[in-house]
Amino acid sequence: MVRVLFVATQGEDLGPELQVEHVASVDGPRLAGAAAVVVGDLATLAAVTAIETAPPVIVRTPDGDEAMALRALALGATDFVPASASPQVLALRIRAAIARHITSYAHALTLFPELSPTPVVRVGAGGQLEVANAAAVALARAFDATIAELLPPDMRDIARDVLATARPSAVIDTQHGKRTLAWTFHPVALLDAVHGYAEDITEQLLTEEHLRQSQKMDAIGHLAGGIAHDFNNLLTVIMANTVLLQRTNPSESLASVATAADRAAGLVRQLLAFSRQSVLQVRDLEINGTVVNLLKMLELVVRQGVEVALDLADHPIWARADANMLDQVLMNLVVNARDAMPDGGKLTISTSVFVLDEEDLRAMPEIAPGAYARIRVTDTGEGIPPELLPKVFDPFFTTKEVGKGTGLGLATVFGIVKQHAGAIAVTSEVGRGTTFGLLLPAARDTRFFAAPVAPSEPRPVTVLVVEDEEAVRRLVTNVLEDEGYRVRAMASGAEALAWVERSTEAFELLVTDMAMPGGVSGRDLAIRIVRARPGVRVLYASGFIDDAVARDARLEAGVTFLQKPFTPGTLLACVRACLTSSPR
C-alpha cells in the first residue's frame, strides 16, 4: 500500500491502494516513507518543498483560482487539483504524480554513473554488468583488463546481499597483478541493481606498508640498541681487565677470554648498526674506488666457481658515507650472494648515479628527493621466494641451517643504509637470481670529519670522569691513574655539576657517558661544564647513542667520541687525541 500524507487539509478515502494519513504539520521524519503529499495552502507547500527529501506534492486549490495554481507550480508543486474534485480524480492525479517522480528519479539514477568523475558501474541483481561510466572504462584500460574482470568474483552474492539488506557493502579489495582496487556497492532498489564505486589503492597500501615496516624496524632497533648499551658496559669491563691481566700473567685462557669478548663486541656492533645507533665517520667517498679496493677481499670471500664481475660507471661517483660501514655492507651482500650460489654462478657489482623522480619517491617515501649513488649487487643464484621477500631485512630472520647464520647480516645492511639517509630494495626471481640495490646520498660538500690524532705522551693533567656504571667508572679511573693522570670520578651528571660549582680545582678533560640517569645527560653536562670552564675538552663514551647527538659531537671542536666496549689502549689513545685537539 502507498502512503499519502495530507498536511493541514482534509483527506478522504482514496481507494485500497492509497493509505491516507492526516498530520497538522510536517518535517523530515514524518515525510519518510510517504509516496506523496497533499496540501491546501501555499505556506504549507513552501514548508514541504523546503525539505530536501520531499516526495511529489499536490496542492488543492479553490475552484477557478488559476493564479494560486500557477503560484503553486512555481513554488515546486508537482500538480494541483481543484477542491471540488472527486476522490477518484484526486487519487488518479496522485498516482500520476508518483509515476512521474519515479520515472524522473530512475532517469537520474541512470544518468548518475555517466556524470560521475570517479569509476562507477551498475550491476544487476543477478551480478551482471549493466552500465560502466567513462572513468571505469579508463580504469579497466589502465589495468589491461575488462571491467567484468575487475569486479569481485562473487558479484552475484554481493548484489543480492546489498539489495536484500538495503545497506552498502563493506569495502571489498580485489587484486589484479601488483595493483589493488577497493570496491563499495550501494543499493539502487528502484532499478533492482547496485552501484559500484572503485578506487585504485595500490599506492596507499604501499605507503601504509612502508610505514608499518619502518615502525616495526624502529621498535626492534630501539630494543636492540638498549640491549647493546648494557652489553657494551659489561664488555668494556671484561675486555679492559683481560688486557690488564695479560700484561702481568699472559695465558691461553686469558687469550680465549679476549677472543670471545672481541666476537661479542662484533655482535654488539652489528646490533648497533642495525638499530642505526653506531657513530658514522662520514666523509666524501668515491664509490668506484671503494669497490675496486675491496675487490681482492671479496674474491677471497666467494667460493671457487663464482665469477665476480664489476660494472662500474665510467666517471667518479661521490657519496657521503662511512668507508668502513660501506665495506661492511658490501661484504654482507657478497656473502649473502655467495651462499645463494652453492654450485657457482656470477656475482656482479655495478655503480651508477640515480636521481629520484616523483614516481620513485612514491615508492620510497622515506628518503629525500635528489641525486644518489647507486650500488647494485646481483647474483645468479637460487632466488628468494616471493613470500619471503618482505622478511629479508628482519633481524634474526634466516633461511640457513642452525649455526650457519645469525640472521643479522641483511638487518645490519638495512640499518647502515638507513643511518646514511639512504634506501635499499631487493628484487628476486626463484631460479634466476637476486639483486640488492642501495642508494647513498650524493656528496654535496667536501667536509671531512677529523681522524684520531696520533698518540702522544701523556701530560700531568686532571680528568673529570662521569660514569653511572660503577665497574666502568672504576676501570677508567684505574687506567688513567696508571698513566699518570689525576682523576676526579663522579657517578652522575648532577654530582659532577655540584662538584664543579663548589670546587676551584682546574681540569682539562671531561670524560662522560652519554646516557645517564638523574635528568642530566652527558651532552647536557658537557654544555654546562664548557660554559662554566671554557677550554675544557670533552670525550664522550657510550655504547648507545642517538645519531643526531653523535653528529653534533663530531662537528664540535674539542670533542671526541669513544665507542664502548673499549680497551685500555683505545681509551688512552682517545684521551691523548682529545687533549691535543682545539678546545671547544
C-alpha positions, 0 to 999 in steps of 0.5 A: 500500500502507498502512503499519502500524507495530507498536511493541514487539509482534509483527506478522504478515502482514496481507494485500497491502494492509497493509505491516507494519513492526516498530520497538522504539520510536517518535517523530515521524519514524518515525510519518510516513507510517504509516496506523496503529499497533499496540501491546501495552502501555499505556506504549507507547500513552501514548508514541504518543498523546503525539505530536501527529501520531499516526495511529489506534492499536490496542492488543492486549490479553490475552484477557478483560482488559476493564479494560486495554481500557477503560484503553486507550480512555481513554488515546486508543486508537482500538480494541483487539483481543484477542491471540488474534485472527486476522490477518484480524480484526486487519487488518479492525479496522485498516482500520476504524480508518483509515476512521474517522480519515479520515472524522473528519479530512475532517469537520474539514477541512470544518468548518475554513473555517466556524470560521475568523475570517479569509476562507477558501474551498475550491476544487476541483481543477478551480478551482471554488468549493466552500465560502466561510466567513462572513468571505469572504462579508463580504469579497466584500460589502465589495468589491461583488463575488462571491467567484468574482470575487475569486479569481485568474483562473487558479484552475484552474492554481493548484489543480492546481499546489498539489495536484500539488506538495503545497506552498502557493502563493506569495502571489498579489495580485489587484486589484479597483478601488483595493483589493488582496487577497493570496491563499495556497492550501494543499493539502487532498489528502484532499478533492482541493481547496485552501484559500484564505486572503485578506487585504485589503492595500490599506492596507499597500501604501499605507503601504509606498508612502508610505514608499518615496516619502518615502525616495526624496524624502529621498535626492534632497533630501539630494543636492540640498541638498549640491549647493546648499551648494557652489553657494551658496559659489561664488555668494556669491563671484561675486555679492559681487565683481560688486557690488564691481566695479560700484561702481568700473567699472559695465558691461553685462557686469558687469550680465549677470554679476549677472543670471545669478548672481541666476537661479542663486541662484533655482535654488539656492533652489528646490533648497533648498526642495525638499530642505526645507533653506531657513530658514522665517520662520514666523509666524501667517498668515491664509490668506484674506488671503494669497490675496486679496493675491496675487490681482492677481499671479496674474491677471497670471500666467494667460493671457487666457481663464482665469477665476480664481475664489476660494472662500474660507471665510467666517471667518479661517483661521490657519496657521503658515507662511512668507508668502513660501514660501506665495506661492511655492507658490501661484504654482507651482500657478497656473502649473502650472494655467495651462499645463494650460489652453492654450485657457482654462478656470477656475482656482479657489482655495478655503480651508477648515479640515480636521481629520484623522480616523483614516481620513485619517491612514491615508492620510497617515501622515506628518503629525500628527493635528489641525486644518489649513488647507486650500488647494485649487487646481483647474483645468479643464484637460487632466488628468494621466494616471493613470500619471503621477500618482505622478511629479508631485512628482519633481524634474526630472520634466516633461511640457513641451517642452525649455526650457519647464520645469525640472521643479522647480516641483511638487518645490519645492511638495512640499518647502515643504509638507513643511518646514511639517509639512504634506501635499499630494495631487493628484487628476486626471481626463484631460479634466476637470481637476486639483486640488492640495490642501495642508494647513498646520498650524493656528496654535496660538500667536501667536509671531512670529519677529523681522524684520531690524532696520533698518540702522544705522551701523556701530560700531568693533567686532571680528568673529570670522569662521569660514569653511572656504571660503577665497574666502568667508572672504576676501570677508567679511573684505574687506567688513567691513574696508571698513566699518570693522570689525576682523576676526579670520578663522579657517578652522575651528571648532577654530582659532577655539576655540584662538584664543579660549582663548589670546587676551584680545582682546574681540569682539562678533560671531561670524560662522560657517558652519554646516557645517564640517569638523574635528568642530566645527560652527558651532552647536557653536562658537557654544555654546562661544564664548557660554559662554566670552564671554557677550554675544557675538552670533552670525550664522550663514551657510550655504547648507545647513542642517538645519531643526531647527538653523535653528529653534533659531537663530531662537528664540535671542536674539542670533542671526541667520541669513544665507542664502548666496549673499549680497551685500555689502549683505545681509551688512552689513545682517545684521551691523548687525541682529545687533549691535543685537539682545539678546545671547544 
